[in-house]
Amino acid sequence: QLQLVESGGGLVQPGGSLRLSCAASGRTFSSYAMGWFRQAPGKEREFVARFSRSGGSTFYTDSVKGRFTISRDNAKNTVYLQMNSLKPEDTAVYYCAAGTIGSRVAGSYDYWGQGTQVTVSS
């Protein structure tokens, strides 16, 4: 089993920044494809950003390109999501996920964290 714990969420004003962290434990972190998803109230969980299976490439949903950056530190078993120029529509619970293949599809991931709330509001 792989355990994932997110942190770093909070309340931020529009235009502000947050960095989310996802700490992994229990298995070899570097062998998993990691991704970030989010779910706003009343909406389905949606893809935000991910690494390729090899970890060498990154992918983003169009609405966050140029504002969000996914990164990972294999030595610390941690993946990050740096979020800049935040907008009210970024408000959601953010989840990190791990799987054996890289995908934008939530159902393809095997392990999920508990989520961290991000609220963008003035």
C-alpha positions as CSV (number, residue, x, y, z in Angstrom):
1,Q,0.0,0.0,0.0
2,L,1.0,3.6,-0.7
3,Q,-0.2,6.3,1.7
4,L,-0.5,9.8,0.5
5,V,-1.0,12.9,2.7
6,E,-1.6,16.3,1.2
7,S,-0.9,19.6,3.0
8,G,-0.5,23.3,2.2
9,G,-4.1,24.3,1.4
10,G,-5.8,27.3,2.8
11,L,-7.5,30.6,2.1
12,V,-5.8,33.0,-0.4
13,Q,-6.8,36.1,-2.2
14,P,-7.2,36.2,-6.0
15,G,-3.7,36.6,-7.5
16,G,-2.0,34.9,-4.6
17,S,0.0,31.7,-4.4
18,L,0.0,28.4,-2.6
19,R,2.2,25.4,-2.7
20,L,0.6,22.0,-2.0
21,S,2.7,19.1,-0.9
22,C,1.9,15.4,-1.1
23,A,4.0,13.1,1.1
24,A,4.1,9.4,0.2
25,S,5.0,6.5,2.3
26,G,4.7,2.7,2.3
27,R,6.2,1.9,-1.1
28,T,8.8,3.0,-3.6
29,F,7.5,6.4,-4.5
30,S,9.6,6.9,-7.6
31,S,8.0,4.0,-9.4
32,Y,4.6,5.6,-9.5
33,A,3.1,8.1,-11.9
34,M,1.9,11.0,-9.8
35,G,-0.9,13.4,-10.4
36,W,-3.0,16.2,-8.9
37,F,-6.8,16.4,-9.2
38,R,-9.4,18.8,-7.8
39,Q,-13.1,18.7,-7.0
40,A,-15.2,21.7,-6.5
41,P,-18.6,21.5,-4.7
42,G,-21.2,19.9,-6.9
43,K,-18.7,19.1,-9.6
44,E,-16.9,16.0,-10.7
45,R,-13.2,15.4,-9.8
46,E,-11.1,16.9,-12.5
47,F,-7.5,16.5,-13.7
48,V,-5.1,19.3,-12.9
49,A,-1.5,18.2,-13.5
50,R,0.5,15.0,-13.7
51,F,3.8,13.4,-14.5
52,S,4.4,10.9,-17.2
53,R,5.0,7.3,-16.1
54,S,8.8,7.9,-16.4
55,G,8.5,11.2,-14.5
56,G,10.3,13.0,-17.4
57,S,7.3,14.9,-18.7
58,T,4.6,17.0,-17.2
59,F,1.0,17.7,-18.3
60,Y,-1.6,20.2,-17.3
61,T,-5.2,21.0,-17.9
62,D,-5.6,24.1,-20.0
63,S,-7.0,26.2,-17.3
64,V,-3.9,26.1,-15.2
65,K,-1.2,26.1,-17.8
66,G,1.3,28.9,-17.1
67,R,0.1,29.3,-13.5
68,F,0.6,25.9,-11.9
69,T,3.7,23.8,-11.7
70,I,4.0,20.1,-10.7
71,S,7.3,18.9,-9.3
72,R,8.6,16.0,-7.3
73,D,11.5,15.2,-4.9
74,N,12.1,11.5,-5.0
75,A,14.5,11.7,-2.1
76,K,11.8,13.2,0.1
77,N,9.0,11.0,-1.4
78,T,7.1,14.2,-2.1
79,V,5.3,15.7,-5.0
80,Y,4.4,19.4,-5.1
81,L,1.9,21.7,-6.8
82,Q,3.0,25.3,-7.0
83,M,-0.1,27.4,-7.7
84,N,0.4,31.0,-8.8
85,S,-2.0,33.7,-9.9
86,L,-4.9,31.9,-8.2
87,K,-8.4,32.6,-9.3
88,P,-11.7,32.1,-7.5
89,E,-12.5,29.3,-9.9
90,D,-9.5,27.4,-8.6
91,T,-11.4,26.9,-5.3
92,A,-11.7,23.1,-4.7
93,V,-10.4,20.2,-2.7
94,Y,-7.1,19.2,-4.2
95,Y,-6.1,15.6,-4.2
96,C,-2.8,13.9,-5.1
97,A,-2.9,10.4,-6.7
98,A,-0.5,7.7,-7.6
99,G,-0.8,5.0,-10.2
100,T,1.1,2.6,-12.4
101,I,0.3,4.5,-15.6
102,G,0.2,8.2,-16.3
103,S,-3.3,9.5,-17.2
104,R,-5.7,12.3,-17.0
105,V,-8.4,9.9,-15.9
106,A,-9.0,9.7,-12.2
107,G,-10.1,6.1,-12.4
108,S,-6.7,5.0,-13.6
109,Y,-5.0,6.0,-10.3
110,D,-4.7,3.4,-7.5
111,Y,-4.0,5.5,-4.5
112,W,-5.4,8.8,-3.3
113,G,-4.7,11.3,-0.5
114,Q,-7.5,12.7,1.8
115,G,-7.4,16.1,0.0
116,T,-6.6,19.6,1.1
117,Q,-9.0,22.6,0.7
118,V,-8.0,25.5,-1.4
119,T,-10.2,28.6,-1.2
120,V,-9.5,31.6,-3.4
121,S,-11.6,34.6,-2.2
122,S,-11.2,38.2,-1.3
